[in-house]
Amino acid sequence: KGKCPEDGWDESTIELFLHELAIMDSNNFLGNCGVGEREGRVASGLVARRHYRLIHGIGRSGDISAVQPKAAGSSLLNKLTNSVVLDVIKLAGVRTVTSCFVVPMATGMSLTLCFLTLRHKRPKAKYIIWPRIDQKSCFKSMITAGFEPVVIENVLEGDELRTDLKAVEAKIKALGAENILCVHSTTSCFAPRVPDRLEELAVICANYDIPHIVNNAYGVQSSKCMHLIQQGARVGRIDAFVQSLDKNFMVPVGGAIIAGFNESFIQEISKMYPGRASASPSLDVLITLLSLGTSGYKKLLKERKEMFSYLSSELKKLADNHNERLLGTPHNPISLAMSLKTLDETNDAAVTQLGSMLFTRQVSGARVVPCGSVQTVNNYTFKGFMSHTNDYPCAYLNAASAIGIKKQDVDVFLKRLDKCLKTFRKEAKQEKSINEISDANAATEQLED
């Protein structure tokens, strides 16, 4: 039926299924005689077993979704994977999605493929409207495709950084809609930035007849992000949305899903991919979804949401204990931010030092963002880089509740963060005492003089 099973399969059933697919490929036929340059020969038995002898990859030289005559099993695996992934995207909240395919490139290069496909539809266009998010790969995806990003600065509402819709529309009018390739928006992001106003952007794109590509990097795991995409497509225009395999399905890095609401456009993107491609990302995600089933994946989504609430409440308590605060970012369903104002006022280098301390204590994924850092990416200089704005009011620390996170991860992180912050407070008190003694000694010497 091309659907993800409700209950996951056991490993022996999955392996039997993969072996049955593999024996449909010509390189595994008994008595096969190969005289071409690409015959699925593998020198290492270990490599052959790692890939379940599915060696031919996916697609043909002109279309990544096409069927290979001598690789019926690999082709069937590709079709089934795309179908199962489409089923799970619908289950996650984008119910009207019509087409998707797994592409063996991470999110950034997959976005580039979307932009290159749009080039043929809009040959005069050279600009991409991009509400700022300080993440290098999505910025480079536009540069690599040969377009000029038009950076739209975010607006501060409370603690949140939100889409400046007036600036987007003003820039479209200034540049001319025919000169704009697309609007490139974002759902999943680091707090205090929150998902773009997708519904409003989708309406603007529909009104000006401009394509709309959404970077949904790790948004499949969030019902809120998926709802935004669904609503955007309902009220306006979303041409494609791209998401990572590793971040949403807990598989090795190397694959993404390009999905959309117009099947012919998604097929155009798949045909833009030159040559065949590795089947590894498709194989990894198919095995994962067959082992989880829809019930297993739903359980992971539910646990992630529960852990977000737990992380949020516990991080708020810790922040209060250290005279800091959990920044108010209710529109971000995955990432949280805690101010580091007192730390920043104590010592210029203290914020980055905290990041180093956490890393050496095996806390991965937490980001510390100092005020005023400047970075140049492809000749474009970003002020306040990593904070998604030129001048955010305070330094802060990020933590996220992503799929697969456990209560133990949260508890250990909070314990180690608390210990690091106490170390800073102790050092600050000692330094203050030393300064007070020095001042007192200086005053005594002046009186004696």
N, C-alpha and C positions, 0 to 999 in steps of 0.2 A: 504493500500500500504506500510505501515511501514515507511512512510516518515513524516518529520515534516511539519505540514500545513504551507502554505505560510502566511496566516493571522491568528493571534492568536484567540483562542476560548474565549468566555466569561466564567465567573466563574460557572454559573448555568449549562452550557453545559458540562464543565469539571466534575463537581460534578455528573451530571446524568450519564456520561460515567463511572466514578469510581464506582458508585453504581451498574451499570449494570455488571461490572467486579466482584464486591464483591458477588453478588447473585449467581455467578457460583461456589463459594467456599462452600464446604460441611458444614462448621460450620454455614453458613447462610441459609441452607435448612430448610424449615418448616418441623417439624416432624423428624429431624435428630437425630439419636441415636448413640452417640459416646461412645465407650468402650475401646479406646486406651489411650496411655499416652500423645499423642499430638493431641488434638482435636480442637484447636483454641478457647479454652474457655478464656474469658476475664472478670475479676471481676469488672472492672471499666467501666462504660458507657462512661466516658470522654476519656479514653484511646481508647476504641473501635471506637469512633467518630473521634478521632485524626488520626486514621489509616484507616478511611473509611471502617472499619470492614474487612480489608484485613489483616488477622492475621497470616496466615500460613508461611509468609516469602517467600523466593525464593529458588529454587534448591531442590535437594534431598541429602541424606547423602554422595553420591559418586560423585556428580557433581553439582556445583552451577548454571549451565545453564539448568539442566534437568527439565522436566515437572513433577509436582506433580499431580497424578490422582485425589486426593480429593481437590486440590486447582487449578482448571482450570483457574479461574479468576486471581489469583496471578501469575500463570505461564504465562498467556497471557500478563499480565502487564509487566512481566520481559522481554519477547520476544520483545514486542512493544518498550519498553524503549531502549533496546540495538539497535534496528533497527533505531529508531528516532535519538539516539545519534550518530550512525554511519553516518547518513545522514548529521547531523550538522558538524561533523568532516570533511567530504568531502567539505561541503559548506565553512568551515573555511580555506581550502587550501590543505589538504592532500587528493587529489582526488583518489589516487589509493589504499587507505586503504581498506582491504577486510573484516575485522572482528574486533569487539570490544565487551566488556561487562562491565557493571557497577558492581563494587565490593564494598561491604560495609565496606571498610577500607580506611583510608586516604592514601596519596601518598607513604609515607615511607614503610608501611606494604605491600602495593601493589607491590612496587619494590622488597621487600623481597620474595613475592610469585613468582615473575618472576625468581629470582635467584635460588630459591628452585626447580623450574621446570627444569632449565638448569642443575642442579646437576645430574639428571638422564641421561642427554645426554652426560655429560662430567665428568664422575666419578673421573678422576685423577686430575681435576682442583681444585686449592685451592686459586688462586689469582684473584682479580678483578682490572683491570686498571681503575683508576679514576682521571681524570683531576680535580684538587682541586676546590671545592666550599665550602665556610665556612657556611654550613647549616647542623645542627646536624642530622636531620632525614634521609637525603640521605646517610650520612656516617654510621649511626647506622643500616640502612637497610641491608648493606653488612655484618656487624658484627653479627647481629641477625640471618642471614642466615647461619652463620658459615664460612664465607670466610675472607681472609686477604686482606684489601684494599691496593693497591699499589698507593700511592699518587703521582701524576705528577704535579709538581709546574708549575704555569702559567708564561708566559713571558710578560714583559711590552713593549707595542708598543704605544708610545705616552703616553696618560693617560690610555689606555685600557689594561686590562689583558686578554691575549688570549691563546689558546691551544698551548702547546709545542709539535708539531707533531713529531719532531725528537726524543724527550725524550720518547714519547709513543712507537714509533717503536723500539727504542734502548732497552726499557724495555721488549718488547715482545720477541726480539731476546735473551736477557739475561736470561729470565725466561723459555722460550720455549712455543710455542703457545699452546701445548697440556695441559700445566699446568695453563692456563688462562681460567677462566670461561667465562668472557666477558669483553668488554669495557663498562663502565658506564658513559655516557656523559650527558651534561645538556644544555638545551636551555634557559629557563627563569631564570634570576639571578639578583642580586643586582649589579648595577654599582659601581665601574669601571670595574668589570668583565663583559664580554660580552658572548653571546652564544658560545658554543664550535664550532670548525670548523667541522660541522657534515658531510659535503660531503667528506672531506679528511679522517676523522676517519672511515666513512663507507667504503671507498675504502681500507683502511688499514685492516679493519676487513674482507672484502671479500678476499683480497690477502692472509691473514694468516688463513682463515677459522675459525675466532673467532666470536662468537655472539656479538651483539651490542644492549644494552638496553639504551633507552633515557629517562631521567627524564625531562618531559615536564610540570612540575608542574602547572604553570599558563600561558602556551604558547598558548593555543587554542585561546585566545583573541588577539594574535599577528599574523598578516599575515606573518611577517618576520620569526618568529619561525616555523610556519607551513610550510612555503616554504622550510626552511632548512631541515625539516624532509622529505618532498616530494622529494627534490633533493637528499638527502642522500640515500633514498630507490631506486631512479632511477639509480644512478651511482655506488652504492656499497651495503652495507648490514646494514639494521636496522631490528632487530627481533621483538622488541616491543617498544612502547612508552607509558608512563604513565602520566596521568594528573589528577589534583584535580577537584572535582565537585564544591566545594564552591568557589574557586578562579575564575573559568571560567564561572560558571552559576548562581552565586549568590544564593546558597542554603545553608542550615546549614552544618557545618563540619561533615564529617563522611563517605564520599564516594570518589571513584576515578574511572577513566576509563582506562582499559588496552586495547590497540589497536595495530594492526599490519597488516602486508602485507601477512602473511601466515596463512590461516584460521585454519589449523590443529594445529599449534603451539599455537595460542590463545586459542583453545579448550583444549589443554593440560594444559595450565595455569589454566583455569576454573575448570578442573577436579582435580587439585592439592589442591584446597580449600577444607578443611575437613568439612563435614556437611552442613546443610542448613544455610541460612543467612537472615539477616533483609532485608525487602523490603523497608524500609524507604528512603534510598538514591535514589533508583530507582523511588519511588513514587514522591519524591521531584523534581527530575530533569524532570520527565515526565510532571508533572503539570506545571512546569516553562516553558518548551519548547512549550507545547500546548497553554499556555496563551500568550507567545511571538510570536510564529510562526517564520518562517525564516526571514520575513521582520522585525520583532521586534528585533531579535537577530543581524541581519546585522546592524540595526540602532544603537544598543549599541556598536558594534565593530567600527563603523564609528565615533561615539561620543568620544569613548576612544582615538582613534588616533588623533582627533582634539584637545582634552584636553592635550595630550602629547606634541603637538606643542606649545600650549598656556603655559603650565607649563614650558617647556624648555625656551621659550623666556622671560617669566617673572622672572624666577629664575636667568637667566643670568643677567638681569637688576639689580636685588637685590644684586647679588654677586659683580657686578662691583661697586655698591654704597658702599660696605663694604670692598673694596680692596681685594676681593676674586675672584674666577673665577669658572664658570661652567666647570667641567672637560669634555674634548672632548671624548665622548663615542658614536660615530655614529652607532656602530653595536649593541647597546642595545636599543630595541624598546619600553621598558616599564619603566625602572628605570633610574634615573638621579643622579648625584653626584655633590655637590658643595664643594670646598675646605674650610677648616677651619684653614688655615695656621697661620693667624695673631692671631686667638684665641688661638691656640695651643702654640704659642710663648709667649703669655702673661702670661699664667698660665697652669700648667700641668693638673689641674683638670677642667679647663674651658670647655673642649670639652664634657666631660660626664655631667657636670653641665648644659650645654645647652640642652642636651637630657632630663634631669629631668625637666627643665623649660618648654620645649615644651609639655611634657606629662601632667604636672600639669595644663597647659593651654588648655587641651583637644585636642592636636594635636596627633593623633595616626598614627602609620605606618612610621613616619620619624625615621630614624636610624642615630645616630651619631657614627662614628668609629674613636677612638683615635689611635695613632701610638703605635705599640709595645706591645699590649695586648697579653697575653699568656693564652691558655686554653687547658686542657686535656680532651679528649673525648674517652672513652673506651681505656684508657692507651696509646693513641696516642696524643702527644703534638703538638699543632698548634701554631707557632709563628705568631704574627700579626693577631690573630684570628678575624674574621668578615671582614677582608680586602682581603681575598683570596690569600694572598701572605705573605711571611715572613717579608718584609720590604717595605711597600708602601711609596712613597715619602712624603705624607702629610696626616693629619687627614681630614675627610670629613663628609658630611651629605648626606643621601640618601632621595629621595622622588620618588614616583612612580605614574604613571598614569595607574590605573587598571580599568577594566570594571565596569561601574556604577558610576565613579567619575563625579562630577558636577563642573561647573565653580565656584560656591560658595565655594566648598571645597578648590580649588586652591587659590582663593582670600583670604579666611580667614587664610589659612596656611601661605601665604606670608606675610600677615599683622602681624601675631603673631611672625613669625620668625624674621621679620624686627625689631619689638619691642624688642625682646630678645637680638638681636645682638647690638642694640643701647644701651641697659642697660649695656652690657659688655664694650662697648667703653667708656661710661660715667664713669664707675667704674675704667677702666684702666687710663683714664685721671686724675681722682681724685687721684689715687694711685701714678701716675707719679708726680703730683704737690706736694703731701705730701713728696715723696722721694727727690724732688728738694729742698724743704724747709729744710728738714732734713740735706741734703748735705751742703746747704748754712749755716745753723746754726753750723754745725760741722766745716766748714772752718773758720767761724767767731771766734769760741772758740779757734781754733789752733792759729790764729793771735793774739788774746788776750793773750794767754799763752806765 
